[in-house]
């Protein structure tokens, strides 16, 4: 039987581990509430490290029992190694002792310690492990140090000397390569280098890329260690287009076959980029609002461009089958759910004021939470299904943290989307997402009265977020201008028709002069009849011309009148063989 899902919520009075969906009514508590200041799961979800003022306590999530206790006060952050063998903790730096400690979970013994002056979520944990825990590394001044996790007592087993290095990222699965980033300094460009771990002692990189306008970078390896994404950022945008600086997305292959910029089809910042759990493709959200989302393969070739929208966040489910494009932070919280297999939109919803958003370990639900201290009002959680329908919602007076319990890779089956009920499935046709829901039907109804200044604000917001405005939101002046433009267009069309008619009449007159000069007494009665018919048509054309002139350009000819001077019969009358 499949193990049910679970998640924890952390309130001011402690942490509660709750049963996840499916459930009836309210989720049940799996362990009693635990007082704590932070908590983190192991990668397979079997252990939970709870940090309090006295230290760190590790619980078995399956039985609720205590596995180990680490009595060290003032811990600010904790993290498990990929297989749960070690627990890494960070304490405020002091001169008396080292503040980064690596503990053995089974024995509770200290296996390694180092000093670290600063702490940043971007580079935490400081000591990196490969997924199989066969190698560990850390970045120090001008060097990257490597260790043997089986025996940290050996100390540093290998060094990578690289002056100016600020960030290094070990390819986790498999640990065949390591990437290092050197920021721009003293007029020299920033650079990213990829080294093959077995040949690092030779100092030769297998791939390299240099670029300017970069003071920091995020290094993102794929599963398989074949591709590296580099999100390079600068604090200042010299073009003054963004207050938050400038960002560029680079891509390198670990075999050196490709290095360059990721082709982006819209100007603006790079909001988010994430590898698929399969390691064969990645998604990027970029550009000024409304932003553009694009799917690429592992050769950096475009697979699909999605419709622009108010998005700045990407979340893949653990299997890589579904993904969510969302807009949080300063955006209204729109969420669109997609099926990767056929690139169809499964549904959409809105979760306002969301701070954190993650998929469940089975890939069927997504948890959106509004937490403090980012927001101190409207705290709570919402659980949505993979098609965007709301499954559960709960409000809290104050909520600090909410996270799913993870599971080992392959623990849950990768299931396709269930058959959709008619009227709930969203279809994408011609690049536009057609939402066949009650929300769309409500939007089609007549909107309520809106003040003129509110209409203008709504139009600006719609342009920013890529929404469509209703006809009722259009101002009276805009409608008046539209009618005036339509009337001017009709008048211009009539004038063009008059000019064309005048030219055709002139041409017919010239042709008639040439025809009269060629007719002689031997043409016979048949030719005389045709000439009389031709003169009659010319008189009718003259009358039409007079009407157009009297109407001051507002009189337009109908198709029958136009045929008076363009018919095939008239053309036949001018053929030489008739004469």
QUIMO-V43222 format. One record per residue. PHI is phi in whole degrees, -180 to 180 (none if undefined). OMEGA is omega as a letter, one per 40 degrees, with the letter a starting at -180 (none if undefined). Layout:
phi = {PHI & PHI}
omega = {OMEGA & OMEGA}
This chain:
phi = {none & -69 & -65 & -68 & -73 & -154 & -152 & -119 & -126 & -115 & -107 & -59 & -92 & 141 & -107 & -124 & -96 & -115 & -74 & -92 & -67 & -83 & -149 & -107 & 76 & -104 & -67 & -88 & -78 & -93 & -137 & -62 & -63 & -116 & -66 & -163 & -113 & -166 & -155 & -152 & -87 & -75 & -64 & -97 & 78 & -82 & -130 & -134 & -96 & -111 & -100 & -126 & -68 & -88 & 161 & -122 & -116 & -106 & -109 & -87 & -72 & -81 & -114 & 80 & -91 & -85 & -91 & -156 & -129 & -115 & -91 & -139 & -84 & 79 & -71 & -99 & -155 & -144 & -156 & -86 & -74 & -56 & -99 & 79 & -76 & -124 & -122 & -107 & -125 & -126 & -120 & -57 & -67 & -137 & -79 & -78 & -148 & -76 & -110 & -111 & -125 & -112 & -109 & -84 & -66 & -68 & -99 & 79 & -87 & -82 & -107 & -163 & -143 & -153 & -101 & -142 & -78 & -119 & -130 & -144 & -64 & -67 & -113 & -94 & -75 & -69 & -92 & -96 & -122 & -75 & -62 & -93 & 58 & -87 & -150 & -135 & -150 & -146 & -107 & -127 & -63 & 65 & -148 & -121 & -103 & -120 & -130 & -100 & -62 & -72 & -155 & -68 & -66 & -66 & 78 & -76 & -96 & -160 & -128 & -117 & -87 & -150 & -57 & 85 & -63 & -116 & -142 & -134 & -134 & -83 & -66 & -84 & -146 & -83 & -87 & -93 & -137 & -139 & -111 & -131 & -119 & -117 & -72 & -68 & -160 & 53 & 83 & -86 & -71 & -71 & -149 & -124 & -125 & -112 & -117 & -81 & -62 & -74 & -119 & -66 & -62 & -78 & 77 & -100 & -83 & -94 & -153 & -154 & -146 & -115 & -162 & -99 & 57 & -152 & -114 & -154 & -157 & -106 & -108 & -124 & -87 & -92 & -70 & 113 & 59 & -101 & -137 & -130 & -97 & -123 & -97 & -88 & -131 & -123 & -73 & -124 & -100 & -67 & -83 & 60 & -92 & -139 & -71 & -92 & 94 & -124 & -133 & -134 & -111 & -114 & -140 & -133 & -94 & -69 & -93 & 80 & -77 & -151 & -155 & 170 & -76 & -73 & -68 & -107 & -94 & -147 & -74 & 130 & -72 & -97 & -78 & -161 & -147 & -143 & -76 & -70 & -58 & -75 & 81 & -102 & -161 & -146 & -113 & -133 & -116 & -154 & 96 & -66 & -65 & -72 & -77 & -115 & -115 & -136 & -103 & -121 & -90 & -77 & -106 & 67 & -103 & -70 & -97 & -159 & -105 & -93 & -63 & -64 & -169 & -82 & -121 & -146 & -138 & -123 & -137 & -88 & -78 & -58 & -94 & 78 & -85 & -115 & -148 & -123 & -105 & -137 & -129 & -115 & 78 & -82 & -93 & -74 & 97 & -66 & -133 & -120 & -108 & -126 & -100 & -69 & -63 & -124 & 55 & -104 & -85 & -82 & 170 & -147 & -157 & -141 & -127 & -67 & 62 & -70 & -104 & -126 & -152 & -145 & -81 & -74 & -68 & -90 & 76 & -109 & -135 & -134 & -107 & -112 & -128 & -108 & -126 & -93 & -85 & -59 & -133 & -102 & -128 & 57 & -69 & 167 & -129 & -134 & -112 & -111 & -77 & -67 & -102 & 94 & -77 & -76 & -101 & -156 & -146 & -148 & -100 & -129 & -63 & -153 & -130 & -99 & -160 & -150 & -145 & -73 & -81 & -75 & -142 & -65 & -61 & 87 & -68 & -104 & -74 & -81 & -103 & -74 & -66 & -72 & -56 & -84 & -71 & -57 & 97 & -113 & -80 & -101 & -120 & -106 & -130 & 62 & 82 & -116 & -89 & -99 & -92 & -94 & -130 & -65 & -62 & -68 & -66 & -67 & -68 & -77 & -74 & -65 & -81 & -75 & -61 & -133 & -64 & -57 & -67 & -70 & -62 & -64 & -65 & -66 & -65 & -64 & -64 & -63 & -67 & -70 & -97 & 74 & -93 & -99 & -93 & -78 & -66 & -72 & -86 & -81 & -74 & -65 & -64 & -66 & -65 & -64 & -64 & -63 & -64 & -64 & -65 & -65 & -66 & -63 & -65 & -63 & -64 & -66 & -63 & -66 & -64 & -63 & -66 & -64 & -62 & -63 & -65 & -62 & -64 & -66 & -65 & -61 & -65 & -66 & -62 & -64 & -67 & -69 & -62 & -67 & -70 & -64 & -70 & -94 & -82 & -128 & -72 & -90 & -75 & 91 & -69 & -61 & -67 & -63 & -63 & -67 & -66 & -62 & -64 & -68 & -62 & -65 & -66 & -65 & -63 & -64 & -66 & -62 & -65 & -62 & -62 & -67 & -64 & -63 & -67 & -68 & -80 & 56 & 88 & -88 & -89 & -117 & -81 & -94 & -60 & -65 & -71 & -64 & -73 & -61 & -115 & -129 & -75 & -69 & -64 & -66 & -67 & -63 & -64 & -96 & -70 & -60 & -71 & -70 & -74}
omega = {a & i & a & i & i & i & i & i & a & i & i & a & i & a & i & i & a & i & a & i & e & i & i & i & a & i & a & i & a & i & i & a & a & i & a & i & i & a & i & i & i & a & i & i & a & a & i & i & a & a & i & a & a & a & a & i & a & a & i & a & a & a & a & a & i & i & a & i & i & a & i & a & i & i & a & a & i & i & i & i & a & a & i & i & a & i & a & a & i & i & i & a & i & i & a & a & i & a & i & a & i & a & i & a & a & a & a & a & i & a & i & i & i & i & i & a & a & i & i & i & a & a & i & e & a & i & a & i & i & a & i & i & i & a & i & a & i & i & i & a & i & a & i & a & a & a & i & a & i & a & i & i & i & a & a & a & i & a & i & a & a & a & i & a & i & a & i & a & i & i & a & a & e & a & a & a & i & i & a & a & i & a & i & i & i & i & i & a & i & a & i & a & i & i & i & a & a & a & a & a & i & i & a & i & i & i & a & i & i & a & i & i & a & i & i & a & i & a & a & i & i & i & a & i & i & a & i & i & a & i & a & a & i & a & a & i & a & i & i & i & a & i & a & i & a & a & i & a & i & a & i & i & a & i & i & a & a & i & a & i & i & a & i & a & a & i & i & a & i & a & a & i & a & i & i & i & i & a & a & a & i & i & i & i & a & i & i & a & e & a & a & i & a & i & a & i & a & i & i & i & a & i & a & i & a & i & i & a & a & a & i & a & i & i & i & i & a & a & a & a & i & i & a & i & a & i & a & a & i & i & a & i & i & i & i & a & a & i & a & a & i & i & i & i & a & a & i & i & i & i & a & i & i & i & i & a & a & i & i & a & i & i & a & a & i & a & i & a & i & a & i & e & i & i & a & i & i & i & i & i & i & i & i & i & a & i & i & i & a & a & a & i & i & i & i & i & i & a & a & a & i & a & i & i & a & i & i & i & a & a & i & a & i & a & i & i & i & i & a & i & a & a & i & a & i & a & i & a & i & i & a & a & a & a & a & a & i & i & i & i & i & a & a & a & i & a & a & i & i & a & a & a & i & i & i & i & i & i & i & i & i & i & a & a & i & i & i & i & i & a & a & a & a & a & i & i & i & i & i & i & i & i & i & i & i & i & i & i & i & i & i & i & i & i & i & i & i & i & i & i & i & i & a & i & i & i & i & i & i & a & i & i & i & a & a & a & a & a & i & a & a & a & i & a & a & i & i & i & a & i & i & i & a & i & i & i & i & i & i & i & i & i & i & i & a & i & i & a & i & a & i & i & a & i & i & a & i & a & a & i & i & a & i & a & i & a & i & i & a & i & i & a & a & a & a & a & i & i & none}
